[in-house]
Amino acid sequence: MTLNVQFQPSNKLEKAYLILDGELDAVGAPVLEQWLNKSNVNIKTLVLNMQNLSFVSSAGLRVFAKGQKLMKQRNGQLLFVNVQPQVKKVFDIVKAVNVSEIFTSYDELDAYLVSMQVDDNN
């Protein structure tokens, strides 16, 4: 199965979503990497919606690491939402993603983002 990536802008200028559908393997990893590389440099929060991502290989994990590095260079962050149990298990095993960057829903993600902005304003 291939990887389909859909870009979804946010109503906030510095935030955007990539909706992943399929498998992030050796075939799908370059697709996601292209999307990450061409994302607008003004985006400070890039959220990967992984609700329909059924598989992640080591190639996919490398792309996540590159994406995290890219966003950090932009003083931003790469966050993960709706991670499926089998993918979360891979994250847990290889410790590829910081637990504080994984959210079970958009509500949980939004609460985190609000708290970060409140903390920054104090």
VENGIHU-V359411 format. One line per field, one symbol per residue. ss: DSSP state (@ for helix, = for strand, . for the rest). phi: phi as a letter, one per 30 degrees, with the letter a starting at -180 (. if undefined). Layout:
ss->???
phi->???
//
This chain:
ss->..=======.....==========....@@@@@@@@@@......============.@@@@@@@@@@@@@@@@...=====...@@@@@@@@@@....@@@==..@@@@@@@@@@@@@@@@.
phi->.dccbcdbdcdcecbabcccbkbcbdddeddddddddcdedddcbcccdcecccabcddddddddddddddddchbbcbbbhddeddeddeddchdbdedccbdaddddddddddddddddc
//
